[in-house]
Amino acid sequence: MGLVEISLHNHTVLSPCAELEMTPAKIMARAAAEGIEIVGITDHNSAANLRAAEYQAERFGIRLLPGVEITTSEDIHLLGFFAEAGAAELVAAKLDQKLFKRQYNPERVGYQITVDKNDEFSGVVDYFLPAAVSLGITEVGRLVNEAGGIIIPAHVFRSQGLIKTLGFIPEKPEFKVLEYTLDEELVDLKSRFNLVDDVRFIKSSDSHFIDSIKKVARIDLPENYTGRDILEALILR
């Protein structure tokens, strides 16, 4: 098939940091208008809107890449991606058991809204989803890998990014891909850090707003590709 446009990192209204326009239908409509074929949905420590996103993706001719943005005990954001939504849901259920559940003020921080497949309001989550789980980087990596998924450290130079938080990249990382958001960050990654040869990079917009969903990355895929093909293309790109 060749190169396919992918938008890796997008939040729905389930994430308190996302605008209310970020419903699954509006995300997929925007992606289709932009010529993006694969869209990752990565809400904080939850997969509650993935089925709605899967339904809307099919409506708009988009392929969903099911994901979760996980906050580790080190306060680092890791993206977990899976071949199927069911695997993401199983991991999210385990994360929920490890999540530090605290109340928060949605009027100040933002509501955490679940929607049904028709993009209609179905409920709210009343504890703060972006809080940390009681699992470190290695444990999160193991949890995701055991479910057949892959780990990608999110926005590594920004707040709660791997490099911003730790100041370095572990010698034996649990991941093969790093996410960056600006072109100059890629220059820094390649020049300042002693990275092993099999670590790859992918650009993402980390979209919380409809207008930020744009073409930013491509991956090489075969004809009639599967969810597993997408994961393998990400780590081998």
N, CA and C of each residue as an Amber inpcrd file, in Angstrom:
protein
   711
   0.8190000  -1.2040000   0.0000000   0.0000000   0.0000000   0.0000000
   0.8520000   1.2540000   0.0000000   1.9210000   1.2540000   0.8090000
   2.8110000   2.3980000   0.8580000   2.5710000   3.2830000   2.0680000
   2.9510000   4.5510000   1.9560000   2.8790000   5.4730000   3.0790000
   1.4370000   5.8960000   3.3520000   1.0990000   5.8740000   4.6440000
  -0.2430000   6.2090000   5.1000000  -0.1410000   7.2920000   6.1660000
  -1.0030000   8.3110000   6.0680000  -1.0140000   9.3960000   7.0460000
  -1.6110000   8.9080000   8.3710000  -0.9020000   9.2330000   9.4810000
  -1.3680000   8.8200000  10.8000000  -1.3060000   9.9960000  11.7680000
  -2.3410000  10.1360000  12.5630000  -2.3660000  11.0890000  13.6820000
  -2.4030000  10.2660000  14.9480000  -1.2900000  10.2030000  15.6260000
  -1.0560000   9.2070000  16.6680000  -1.7570000   9.5180000  17.9850000
  -1.7810000  10.7750000  18.3910000  -2.0540000  11.1430000  19.7910000
  -3.1670000  12.1760000  19.8430000  -4.3810000  11.7230000  20.1870000
  -5.5500000  12.5940000  20.2240000  -6.4120000  12.2760000  21.4450000
  -6.9280000  13.3350000  22.0690000  -7.7730000  13.1910000  23.2550000
  -9.2240000  13.5010000  22.9140000 -10.1340000  12.7100000  23.4830000
 -11.5520000  13.0320000  23.3650000 -11.9880000  13.8420000  24.5860000
 -13.2880000  14.1390000  24.6350000 -13.8470000  14.8800000  25.7650000
 -13.7460000  14.1160000  27.0810000 -13.3080000  12.8710000  27.0430000
 -13.0580000  12.1270000  28.2730000 -11.8520000  12.6870000  29.0190000
 -10.9330000  13.2890000  28.3190000  -9.7610000  13.9080000  28.9420000
 -10.1310000  15.3350000  29.3590000  -9.8740000  15.7150000  30.6150000
 -10.2990000  17.0380000  31.0780000  -9.5810000  18.1840000  30.3720000
  -8.4520000  17.8840000  29.7510000  -7.6630000  18.8900000  29.0580000
  -8.1500000  19.1340000  27.6320000  -9.0980000  18.3480000  27.1600000
  -9.5840000  18.4710000  25.7840000 -10.7990000  19.3950000  25.7200000
 -10.9150000  20.1260000  24.6110000 -12.0770000  20.9960000  24.4400000
 -13.3250000  20.1550000  24.1830000 -14.4820000  20.7430000  24.4320000
 -15.7420000  20.0190000  24.3040000 -16.0550000  19.6300000  22.8700000
 -15.3720000  20.2370000  21.9000000 -15.5580000  19.8610000  20.4970000
 -14.9140000  18.5140000  20.1640000 -14.0730000  18.0040000  21.0570000
 -13.3190000  16.7830000  20.7560000 -14.1450000  15.5330000  21.0430000
 -15.2440000  15.4080000  20.3550000 -16.0270000  14.1790000  20.4220000
 -15.5250000  13.2330000  19.3350000 -15.7580000  11.9370000  19.4880000
 -15.2690000  11.0020000  18.4690000 -15.7080000  11.3370000  17.0480000
 -16.9710000  11.7120000  16.8630000 -17.4460000  12.0100000  15.5070000
 -16.7360000  13.2220000  14.9220000 -16.5440000  14.2540000  15.7200000
 -15.9040000  15.4600000  15.2100000 -14.4130000  15.2400000  14.9580000
 -13.7840000  14.4130000  15.7920000 -12.3780000  14.0780000  15.5640000
 -12.2190000  13.3460000  14.2380000 -13.0620000  12.3460000  14.0030000
 -12.9400000  11.5460000  12.7880000 -13.3190000  12.3480000  11.5530000
 -14.3050000  13.2200000  11.6840000 -14.6770000  14.0740000  10.5630000
 -13.5240000  14.9920000  10.1820000 -12.8680000  15.5610000  11.1810000
 -11.7320000  16.4370000  10.9180000 -10.5930000  15.6460000  10.2760000
 -10.3080000  14.4520000  10.8140000  -9.2380000  13.6310000  10.2550000
  -9.5140000  13.2880000   8.7990000 -10.7520000  12.9260000   8.4970000
 -11.1040000  12.5990000   7.1130000 -10.9160000  13.8030000   6.2050000
 -11.3060000  14.9770000   6.6800000 -11.1450000  16.2010000   5.8860000
  -9.6800000  16.5390000   5.6520000  -8.8250000  16.1580000   6.5950000
  -7.3880000  16.4320000   6.4870000  -6.6470000  15.3600000   5.6870000
  -7.3330000  14.2870000   5.3090000  -6.6780000  13.2080000   4.5690000
  -5.8780000  12.2710000   5.4450000  -6.2460000  12.1670000   6.7140000
  -5.5790000  11.2650000   7.6580000  -6.3160000   9.9280000   7.6570000
  -5.5900000   8.8450000   7.5340000  -6.2270000   7.5290000   7.4070000
  -6.2980000   6.7710000   8.7250000  -5.3200000   7.0000000   9.6200000
  -5.2770000   6.2910000  10.9040000  -5.2660000   7.3200000  12.0260000
  -6.1560000   7.1310000  13.0030000  -6.2540000   8.0600000  14.1260000
  -6.1150000   7.2970000  15.4370000  -5.1620000   7.6970000  16.2520000
  -5.0230000   7.1520000  17.5910000  -5.8720000   7.9490000  18.5680000
  -6.5700000   7.2500000  19.4560000  -7.3010000   7.8950000  20.5480000
  -6.6190000   7.4870000  21.8470000  -6.2210000   8.4970000  22.6260000
  -5.3560000   8.2480000  23.7860000  -5.8100000   9.0950000  24.9770000
  -6.9330000   8.7410000  25.5530000  -7.3840000   9.4590000  26.7410000
  -6.5840000   9.0100000  27.9570000  -6.6160000   9.8470000  28.9820000
  -5.8050000   9.6020000  30.1720000  -6.3350000   8.4240000  30.9850000
  -5.5140000   7.3810000  31.0850000  -5.7740000   6.2370000  31.9620000
  -7.1720000   5.6350000  31.7840000  -7.7440000   5.7530000  30.6100000
  -9.0920000   5.2320000  30.3820000  -9.3030000   4.9070000  28.9040000
 -10.1530000   3.9080000  28.6850000 -10.5310000   3.5270000  27.3190000
 -12.0320000   3.6860000  27.1130000 -12.6780000   4.4830000  27.9620000
 -14.1440000   4.5300000  27.9920000 -14.7730000   5.0560000  26.7100000
 -14.0530000   5.8460000  25.9190000 -14.6270000   6.3710000  24.6760000
 -14.1120000   5.6560000  23.4270000 -13.3820000   4.5740000  23.6030000
 -12.8030000   3.9060000  22.4350000 -13.8580000   3.2450000  21.5460000
 -14.8820000   2.6550000  22.1270000 -15.8970000   1.9910000  21.2920000
 -16.6680000   3.0180000  20.4640000 -16.9480000   4.1630000  21.0740000
 -17.6090000   5.2280000  20.3060000 -16.6900000   5.7160000  19.2000000
 -15.3980000   5.8340000  19.5130000 -14.4330000   6.2700000  18.4980000
 -14.3140000   5.2390000  17.3860000 -14.3600000   3.9700000  17.7380000
 -14.2750000   2.8950000  16.7380000 -15.4640000   2.9650000  15.7780000
 -16.6450000   3.1740000  16.3240000 -17.8530000   3.2790000  15.5030000
 -17.7810000   4.4820000  14.5700000 -17.3840000   5.6350000  15.1090000
 -17.3160000   6.8480000  14.3070000 -16.1840000   6.7670000  13.2740000
 -15.0840000   6.1320000  13.6280000 -13.9960000   5.9640000  12.6680000
 -14.4770000   5.1850000  11.4440000 -15.2240000   4.1250000  11.6820000
 -15.7400000   3.3280000  10.5660000 -16.6840000   4.1580000   9.6970000
 -17.4960000   4.9830000  10.3250000 -18.4230000   5.8460000   9.5750000
 -17.6850000   6.7640000   8.6080000 -16.5320000   7.2630000   9.0290000
 -15.8080000   8.2410000   8.2230000 -14.6750000   7.6210000   7.3980000
 -14.6020000   6.2950000   7.3790000 -13.5650000   5.6430000   6.5950000
 -12.1780000   5.7900000   7.1760000 -12.1060000   5.9020000   8.4990000
 -10.8380000   6.0570000   9.2250000 -10.5350000   4.7560000   9.9570000
  -9.2600000   4.4500000  10.1190000  -8.8670000   3.2910000  10.9240000
  -8.4910000   3.7860000  12.3180000  -9.1370000   3.2520000  13.3510000
  -8.8200000   3.6130000  14.7330000  -7.6070000   2.8400000  15.2130000
  -6.6770000   3.5590000  15.8570000  -5.5890000   2.9250000  16.6000000
  -5.9170000   3.1040000  18.0790000  -6.3930000   2.0540000  18.7580000
  -6.8180000   2.1910000  20.1500000  -5.6260000   2.4220000  21.0820000
  -5.7790000   3.4030000  21.9660000  -4.6810000   3.7180000  22.8700000
  -5.1480000   4.2540000  24.2030000  -4.1760000   4.4100000  25.1070000
  -4.3820000   4.9930000  26.4260000  -3.1310000   5.7940000  26.7560000
  -3.2950000   7.0020000  27.2940000  -2.1380000   7.7470000  27.7950000
  -2.0390000   7.4960000  29.3000000  -0.9620000   6.8610000  29.7020000
  -0.7890000   6.3780000  31.0730000   0.1660000   7.2920000  31.8250000
  -0.1960000   7.6790000  33.0490000   0.6950000   8.4460000  33.9240000
   1.3460000   7.4870000  34.9010000   2.6510000   7.2880000  34.7820000
   3.3590000   6.3380000  35.6400000   3.5830000   6.9180000  37.0300000
   4.0630000   6.0810000  37.9360000   4.3430000   6.5430000  39.3060000
   5.4660000   7.5700000  39.3350000   6.2980000   7.6170000  38.2640000
   7.3330000   8.6510000  38.1520000   6.7720000   9.9630000  37.5960000
   5.4560000   9.9920000  37.3300000   4.7650000  11.1450000  36.7410000
   5.2150000  11.3860000  35.3050000   5.3550000  10.2970000  34.5660000
   5.7350000  10.3440000  33.1590000   4.5780000   9.8110000  32.3240000
   4.3110000  10.4760000  31.2230000   3.2390000  10.0480000  30.3290000
   3.7610000   9.0710000  29.2840000   3.1410000   7.9060000  29.2310000
   3.4510000   6.8820000  28.2380000   2.1920000   6.5780000  27.4410000
   2.3370000   6.4420000  26.1320000   1.2320000   6.0430000  25.2840000
   1.2730000   4.5320000  25.0940000   0.1730000   3.8760000  25.4070000
   0.0490000   2.4550000  25.1260000  -0.8870000   2.2710000  23.9490000
  -0.4330000   1.5490000  22.9120000  -1.2610000   1.3170000  21.7300000
  -1.4730000  -0.1810000  21.5350000  -2.6350000  -0.5130000  20.9800000
  -3.0500000  -1.8970000  20.8760000  -3.6660000  -2.1750000  19.5080000
  -3.6320000  -3.4370000  19.1100000  -4.1910000  -3.8220000  17.8160000
  -5.7090000  -3.7720000  17.8170000  -6.3070000  -3.9950000  18.9860000
  -7.7680000  -4.0260000  19.0980000  -8.2180000  -3.2320000  20.3200000
  -9.4230000  -2.6760000  20.2450000  -9.9550000  -1.8850000  21.3640000
 -10.1200000  -2.7330000  22.6190000 -10.4580000  -4.0100000  22.4560000
 -10.6470000  -4.8810000  23.6120000  -9.4090000  -4.9900000  24.4780000
  -8.2420000  -5.0550000  23.8600000  -6.9910000  -5.1440000  24.6130000
  -6.7480000  -3.8510000  25.3940000  -7.0440000  -2.7180000  24.7600000
  -6.8990000  -1.4300000  25.4490000  -7.8380000  -1.3520000  26.6400000
  -9.0510000  -1.8530000  26.4850000 -10.0200000  -1.8300000  27.5800000
  -9.5640000  -2.6980000  28.7490000  -8.9840000  -3.8420000  28.4570000
  -8.4900000  -4.7100000  29.5310000  -7.3640000  -4.0450000  30.3130000
  -6.4460000  -3.4110000  29.5950000  -5.3520000  -2.7040000  30.2660000
  -5.8840000  -1.5190000  31.0660000  -6.8170000  -0.7710000  30.4890000
  -7.3910000   0.3800000  31.1810000  -8.0920000  -0.0430000  32.4730000
  -8.7370000  -1.1990000  32.4630000  -9.3970000  -1.6960000  33.6680000
  -8.3870000  -1.9830000  34.7700000  -7.2290000  -2.5150000  34.3930000
  -6.1630000  -2.7700000  35.3730000  -5.5540000  -1.4620000  35.8610000
  -5.4310000  -0.4950000  34.9680000  -4.9140000   0.8150000  35.3730000
  -5.8580000   1.4790000  36.3630000  -7.1560000   1.3300000  36.1330000
  -8.1410000   1.9440000  37.0190000  -7.9970000   1.4280000  38.4510000
  -7.6100000   0.1750000  38.5970000  -7.4070000  -0.3940000  39.9210000
  -6.1610000   0.1690000  40.6020000  -5.2170000   0.6700000  39.7960000
  -3.9590000   1.2040000  40.3200000  -3.9390000   2.7330000  40.3710000
  -5.0120000   3.3560000  39.9140000  -5.0570000   4.8090000  39.8060000
  -5.3030000   5.4520000  41.1710000  -4.5590000   6.5310000  41.4440000
  -4.8000000   7.3210000  42.6490000  -6.0330000   8.1760000  42.3880000
  -7.1560000   7.7630000  42.9460000  -8.4250000   8.4050000  42.6250000
  -8.7100000   9.5460000  43.5960000  -8.6440000  10.7280000  43.0690000
  -8.9340000  11.9120000  43.8780000  -9.9880000  12.7600000  43.1800000
 -10.7670000  13.4290000  43.9990000 -11.7860000  14.3250000  43.4640000
 -11.1170000  15.5830000  42.8950000 -11.8050000  16.2690000  42.0190000
 -11.2650000  17.4890000  41.4360000 -12.4270000  18.3890000  41.0550000
 -12.1230000  19.6200000  40.7100000 -13.1500000  20.5870000  40.3440000
 -13.2330000  20.6910000  38.8290000 -14.2330000  20.0800000  38.2090000
 -14.3200000  20.1030000  36.7370000 -14.5630000  21.4990000  36.1700000
 -15.1250000  22.3910000  36.9650000 -15.3400000  23.7580000  36.4860000
 -14.0160000  24.4660000  36.2460000 -12.9970000  24.0730000  36.9720000
 -11.6700000  24.6840000  36.8270000 -10.7840000  23.8980000  35.8740000
 -10.8780000  22.5790000  35.9220000  -9.9410000  21.7220000  35.1880000
 -10.5330000  21.2020000  33.8780000 -11.8220000  20.9560000  33.8470000
 -12.4700000  20.4100000  32.6590000 -13.2350000  19.1390000  32.9920000
 -14.3680000  18.9610000  32.3290000 -15.1880000  17.7680000  32.5550000
 -14.6060000  16.5650000  31.8200000 -14.8770000  15.3760000  32.3680000
 -14.4330000  14.1080000  31.7890000 -15.6840000  13.3650000  31.3220000
 -15.9750000  13.4920000  30.0420000 -17.2760000  13.1020000  29.4990000
 -17.1700000  11.8180000  28.6770000 -18.0690000  10.9030000  28.9300000
 -18.1860000   9.7200000  28.0840000 -19.3510000   9.9250000  27.1240000
 -19.2170000   9.3490000  25.9340000 -20.2580000   9.4720000  24.9180000
 -20.6080000   8.0950000  24.3840000 -21.8020000   7.9830000  23.8090000
 -22.1940000   6.7280000  23.1810000 -21.7640000   6.7310000  21.7200000
 -22.0930000   5.6660000  21.0060000 -21.6090000   5.5390000  19.6300000
 -22.1810000   6.6110000  18.7070000 -23.2900000   7.2210000  19.1240000
 -23.8990000   8.2830000  18.3200000 -23.3830000   9.6670000  18.6920000
 -22.3380000   9.6950000  19.4910000 -21.6970000  10.9430000  19.8880000
 -22.5310000  11.7420000  20.8900000 -23.4310000  11.0700000  21.5790000
 -24.2800000  11.7180000  22.5720000 -23.7180000  11.5040000  23.9760000
 -23.9080000  12.5010000  24.8300000 -23.4600000  12.4330000  26.2220000
 -24.0220000  11.1880000  26.8970000 -23.1660000  10.4470000  27.6110000
 -23.6510000   9.2750000  28.3400000 -23.2570000   9.2780000  29.8110000
 -22.3090000  10.1280000  30.2090000 -21.9280000  10.1730000  31.6100000
 -20.6630000  10.9830000  31.8260000 -20.2510000  11.0710000  33.0880000
 -19.0030000  11.7420000  33.4500000 -18.2300000  10.8720000  34.4200000
 -16.9240000  11.0390000  34.4250000 -16.0570000  10.3930000  35.4120000
 -15.7160000  11.4510000  36.4480000 -15.9650000  11.1500000  37.7370000
 -15.8340000  12.1850000  38.7550000 -14.5110000  12.1710000  39.5140000
 -13.6110000  11.2480000  39.1870000 -12.2690000  11.2950000  39.7660000
 -11.2760000  11.6540000  38.6620000 -10.1480000  12.2270000  39.0510000
  -9.2210000  12.8410000  38.1030000  -8.4390000  11.7820000  37.3410000
  -8.7760000  11.6000000  36.0670000  -8.1710000  10.5360000  35.2720000
  -6.6790000  10.7090000  35.0120000  -6.1420000  11.9320000  34.8160000
  -4.7000000  12.0460000  34.5320000  -3.7790000  11.8080000  35.7350000
  -4.3340000  11.4780000  36.8970000  -3.4950000  11.2000000  38.0610000
  -2.6050000   9.9850000  37.7950000  -1.6030000   9.8180000  38.6230000
  -0.6560000   8.7150000  38.4380000  -1.2290000   7.3870000  38.8990000
  -0.7940000   6.3290000  38.2380000  -1.0700000   4.9800000  38.7120000
   0.1230000   4.5070000  39.5300000  -0.0800000   3.4980000  40.3330000
   0.9960000   3.0040000  41.2010000   1.8550000   1.9650000  40.4840000
   2.2290000   2.2770000  39.2580000   3.0870000   1.4180000  38.4500000
   4.1650000   2.2860000  37.8170000   5.4110000   1.8240000  37.8830000
   6.5020000   2.5470000  37.2690000   6.6080000   2.2590000  35.7780000
   7.5820000   2.8940000  35.1330000   7.7590000   2.7420000  33.6820000
   7.8940000   1.2800000  33.2860000   8.7330000   0.5530000  33.9900000
   8.9700000  -0.8470000  33.6490000   7.7020000  -1.6690000  33.8150000
   6.9630000  -1.4290000  34.9020000   5.7370000  -2.1930000  35.1550000
   4.6630000  -1.8660000  34.1200000   4.5460000  -0.6050000  33.7540000
   3.5790000  -0.2280000  32.7180000   3.9580000  -0.8790000  31.3860000
   5.2460000  -0.8440000  31.0630000   5.7100000  -1.4770000  29.8360000
   5.3710000  -2.9520000  29.8030000   5.5540000  -3.6170000  30.9260000
   5.2480000  -5.0450000  30.9920000   3.7440000  -5.2920000  30.8280000
   2.9280000  -4.4650000  31.4920000   1.4810000  -4.6100000  31.3950000
   1.0000000  -4.4580000  29.9580000   1.4910000  -3.4450000  29.2750000
   1.0860000  -3.1910000  27.8970000   1.5960000  -4.2900000  26.9690000
   2.8430000  -4.6810000  27.1490000   3.4260000  -5.7250000  26.2920000
   2.6880000  -7.0540000  26.4500000   2.3080000  -7.3940000  27.6790000
   1.6030000  -8.6470000  27.9150000   0.2290000  -8.6580000  27.2350000
  -0.3230000  -7.4600000  27.0010000  -1.6060000  -7.3540000  26.2990000
  -1.4180000  -7.2470000  24.7910000  -0.1770000  -7.3980000  24.3320000
   0.0980000  -7.3520000  22.8980000   0.2820000  -5.9550000  22.3560000
   0.4210000  -4.9680000  23.2470000   0.5690000  -3.5890000  22.8070000
   2.0000000  -3.1140000  22.7640000   2.1740000  -1.8430000  22.4120000
   3.4900000  -1.2150000  22.4100000   3.4230000   0.0760000  23.2180000
   4.5820000   0.4790000  23.7430000   4.6990000   1.7020000  24.5320000
   5.4610000   2.7580000  23.7310000   4.9590000   3.9910000  23.7560000
   5.6590000   5.1320000  23.1750000   5.6510000   6.2650000  24.2030000
   6.7940000   6.6700000  24.7450000   6.8180000   7.8270000  25.6410000
   6.2740000   9.0680000  24.9310000   5.3520000   9.7640000  25.5900000
   4.6580000  10.8940000  24.9830000   5.4340000  12.1890000  25.1700000
   5.3220000  13.0890000  24.1760000   5.8700000  14.4580000  24.2370000
   7.0930000  14.5450000  25.1670000   8.1810000  13.9120000  24.7690000
   9.3000000  13.6570000  25.6760000   9.9710000  14.9240000  26.2100000
   9.8470000  16.0610000  25.5020000  10.4820000  17.2920000  25.9590000
   9.5260000  18.1990000  26.7210000   8.2530000  17.8330000  26.8130000
   7.2740000  18.6790000  27.4800000   7.0230000  18.2040000  28.9060000
   6.1750000  18.9410000  29.6050000   5.8120000  18.5730000  30.9690000
   5.3180000  17.1350000  31.0150000   5.8330000  16.3850000  31.9710000
   5.5340000  14.9750000  32.1750000   6.0240000  14.0840000  31.0240000
   6.9230000  14.6320000  30.2250000   7.6050000  13.8260000  29.2150000
   8.8110000  13.1300000  29.8160000   9.2540000  12.0810000  29.1710000
  10.3530000  11.2620000  29.6920000  11.6180000  12.0770000  29.9260000
  12.0500000  12.8310000  28.9270000  13.2980000  13.5900000  29.0500000
  13.1110000  14.7860000  29.9690000  11.9790000  15.4660000  29.8620000
  11.7050000  16.6160000  30.7260000  11.7210000  16.2120000  32.1940000
  11.2070000  15.0250000  32.5000000  11.0820000  14.5790000  33.8850000
  12.3650000  13.9290000  34.3990000  12.9240000  12.9920000  33.6300000
  14.1050000  12.2660000  34.0760000  15.4090000  12.9650000  33.7190000
  15.4150000  13.6640000  32.5980000  16.6390000  14.2910000  32.1170000
  17.5010000  13.3640000  31.2810000  17.0530000  12.1420000  31.0960000
  17.8260000  11.1720000  30.3130000  16.8900000  10.0900000  29.7980000
  17.4320000   9.2600000  28.9000000  16.7040000   8.1110000  28.3790000
  17.3340000   6.8550000  28.9680000  16.5730000   5.9790000  29.5860000
  17.1340000   4.7630000  30.1900000  17.9760000   3.9590000  29.2020000
  19.0240000   3.3200000  29.7100000  19.9350000   2.5600000  28.8520000
  19.2460000   1.3610000  28.2100000  18.3530000   0.7160000  28.9460000
  17.6320000  -0.4310000  28.4000000  16.1370000  -0.1140000  28.4450000
  15.6880000   0.6900000  27.4910000  14.3040000   1.1600000  27.5440000
  13.2860000   0.0680000  27.2660000  12.0730000   0.2960000  27.7650000
  10.9560000  -0.6140000  27.5350000  10.2350000  -0.2860000  26.2250000
  10.8150000   0.5840000  25.4220000  10.1380000   1.0960000  24.2400000
  11.1090000   1.1810000  23.0770000  10.5740000   1.2940000  21.8710000
  11.3930000   1.4160000  20.6690000  11.0840000   2.6820000  19.8870000
  10.1390000   3.4830000  20.3800000   9.7250000   4.6980000  19.6820000
   9.5850000   5.8220000  20.6970000   9.9940000   7.0280000  20.3160000
   9.7980000   8.2290000  21.1270000   8.9240000   9.2070000  20.3540000
   8.0180000   9.8670000  21.0440000   7.1560000  10.8580000  20.4110000
   7.7310000  12.2640000  20.6380000   7.7790000  13.0470000  19.5730000
   8.1400000  14.4570000  19.6830000   7.0520000  15.2820000  19.0280000
   7.0150000  16.5690000  19.3480000   5.9390000  17.4100000  18.8340000
   6.4280000  18.5460000  17.9390000   7.6880000  18.9300000  18.0520000
   8.2470000  20.0030000  17.2320000   9.4740000  19.4970000  16.4930000
   9.7190000  20.0050000  15.3010000  10.8350000  19.5320000  14.4960000
  12.1730000  19.7450000  15.1860000  12.3200000  20.8650000  15.9080000
  13.5940000  21.1240000  16.5950000  13.8610000  20.1190000  17.7150000
  12.8000000  19.5220000  18.2460000  12.9830000  18.5010000  19.2760000
  13.6490000  17.2630000  18.6910000  13.3350000  16.9260000  17.4620000
  13.9620000  15.7800000  16.8190000  15.4600000  16.0110000  16.6570000
  15.8520000  17.2250000  16.3160000  17.2730000  17.5590000  16.2090000
  17.9560000  17.3190000  17.5420000  17.3400000  17.7540000  18.6450000
  17.9130000  17.5490000  19.9700000  18.0190000  16.0700000  20.3130000
  16.9750000  15.3180000  19.9790000  16.9910000  13.8940000  20.2740000
  18.1690000  13.1980000  19.6160000  18.4510000  13.5740000  18.3760000
  19.5040000  12.8980000  17.6250000  20.9010000  13.3970000  17.9940000
  21.0100000  14.6520000  18.4490000  22.3250000  15.2320000  18.6940000
  22.7780000  15.1830000  20.1570000  21.8310000  15.2470000  21.0920000
  22.1970000  15.3760000  22.4970000  22.1670000  14.0740000  23.2680000
  21.4950000  13.0650000  22.7470000  21.2990000  11.8530000  23.5160000
  21.8990000  10.6590000  22.7910000  22.5340000   9.8000000  23.5790000
  23.1700000   8.5990000  23.0490000  22.1210000   7.5040000  22.9460000
  21.4140000   7.4800000  21.8390000  20.3140000   6.5510000  21.6730000
  20.7690000   5.2720000  20.9760000  20.1940000   4.1590000  21.4060000
  20.4940000   2.9030000  20.7340000  19.9170000   2.9510000  19.3260000
  20.5130000   2.1800000  18.4460000  20.1590000   2.2600000  17.0220000
  18.7130000   1.8940000  16.7320000  18.1040000   1.0530000  17.5910000
  16.7520000   0.6020000  17.2580000  15.6560000   1.4870000  17.8510000
  15.9980000   2.6330000  18.4290000  14.9880000   3.5890000  18.8890000
  14.5720000   4.4720000  17.7180000  13.2800000   4.5620000  17.4690000
  12.7330000   5.3590000  16.3750000  12.0270000   6.5890000  16.9340000
  11.5840000   7.4700000  16.0450000  10.9220000   8.7020000  16.4460000
   9.6650000   8.8920000  15.6080000   8.6350000   9.4750000  16.2280000
   7.4320000   9.8090000  15.4670000   6.8910000  11.1490000  15.9560000
   6.5020000  11.9730000  15.0090000   5.9560000  13.2820000  15.3370000
   4.4610000  13.1700000  15.5580000   3.9670000  13.9030000  16.5600000
   2.5410000  13.9010000  16.8470000   2.1170000  15.2760000  17.3300000
   0.8500000  15.5880000  17.1560000   0.3470000  16.9070000  17.5520000
  -0.2040000  16.9220000  18.9700000  -0.4030000  15.7300000  19.5960000
  -1.0000000  15.6560000  20.9380000  -2.2430000  16.5520000  20.9690000
  -3.2150000  16.2120000  20.1630000  -4.3500000  17.0990000  19.9170000
  -5.3670000  17.0960000  21.0500000  -5.6350000  18.3170000  21.5460000
  -6.7050000  18.5560000  22.5100000  -7.7840000  19.4480000  21.9000000
  -7.5210000  19.9380000  20.7030000  -8.4120000  20.8670000  20.0060000
  -8.5930000  20.3990000  18.5650000  -9.7790000  20.5780000  18.0360000
 -10.0880000  20.1330000  16.6770000  -9.1160000  20.7300000  15.6650000
  -8.7980000  22.0070000  15.8010000  -7.9530000  22.6810000  14.8130000
  -6.5170000  22.1560000  14.7930000  -6.1150000  21.4330000  15.8460000
  -4.7370000  20.9320000  15.8840000  -4.5830000  19.5700000  15.2180000
  -5.6790000  18.9740000  14.7670000  -5.6090000  17.6690000  14.0880000
  -5.1830000  17.9010000  12.6470000  -3.9370000  17.5630000  12.3630000
  -3.3690000  17.7940000  11.0310000  -2.4480000  16.6360000  10.6590000
  -2.0520000  16.5990000   9.3940000  -1.0690000  15.6120000   8.9560000
   0.2920000  15.9140000   9.5970000   0.8340000  14.9600000  10.3150000
   2.1450000  15.1710000  10.9330000   3.0920000  13.9840000  10.7400000
   2.5680000  12.8010000  10.3910000   3.4360000  11.6270000  10.2870000
   2.8670000  10.6240000   9.2960000   3.7560000   9.7940000   8.7740000
   3.3760000   8.7180000   7.8690000   4.0530000   7.4330000   8.2930000
   3.3800000   6.3180000   8.0460000   3.9900000   5.0110000   8.2440000
   3.7490000   4.1750000   6.9970000   4.6320000   3.2140000   6.7750000
   4.5650000   2.3580000   5.5900000   3.7940000   1.0890000   5.9390000
   2.7220000   0.8300000   5.2120000   1.8580000  -0.3090000   5.5090000
   1.5540000  -1.1220000   4.2550000   1.2920000  -2.4150000   4.4330000
   0.9140000  -3.2540000   3.2860000  -0.5560000  -3.0560000   2.9330000
  -0.9690000  -3.6400000   1.8280000  -2.3830000  -3.6470000   1.4630000
  -3.1810000  -4.4110000   2.5260000  -4.4100000  -3.9910000   2.7580000
  -5.2970000  -4.6770000   3.7040000  -4.6390000  -4.8710000   5.0730000
  -4.0220000  -3.8100000   5.5490000  -3.2790000  -3.9050000   6.8090000
  -4.2190000  -4.1170000   8.0040000  -3.6470000  -4.7070000   9.0420000
  -4.3670000  -4.9820000  10.2850000  -3.8640000  -4.0540000  11.3860000
  -4.5130000  -4.1390000  12.5460000  -4.0310000  -3.3870000  13.6960000
  -2.6200000  -3.7890000  14.0850000  -2.3260000  -5.0690000  13.9890000
  -0.9660000  -5.5530000  14.2930000   0.0370000  -4.9790000  13.3140000
  -0.3280000  -4.8410000  12.0560000   0.5630000  -4.2390000  11.0620000
   0.8970000  -2.7990000  11.4410000  -0.0810000  -2.0670000  11.9610000
   0.1630000  -0.6800000  12.3630000   1.1890000  -0.6260000  13.4880000
   1.0240000  -1.4760000  14.5020000   1.9720000  -1.4820000  15.6110000
   3.3720000  -1.8270000  15.1470000   3.4800000  -2.8220000  14.2760000
   4.8050000  -3.2200000  13.7840000   5.4280000  -2.1190000  12.9290000
   4.6110000  -1.4250000  12.1490000   5.1250000  -0.3400000  11.3330000
   5.6500000   0.8070000  12.2040000   5.0030000   1.0520000  13.3250000
   5.4480000   2.1170000  14.2300000   6.8220000   1.8180000  14.8130000
   7.0420000   0.5840000  15.2380000   8.3180000   0.2650000  15.8900000
   9.4230000  -0.0180000  14.8830000   9.0750000  -0.2350000  13.6190000
  10.0910000  -0.5580000  12.6110000  10.3480000   0.6050000  11.6490000
   9.6380000   1.7100000  11.8270000   9.7100000   2.8170000  10.8560000
  11.1010000   3.4460000  10.8450000
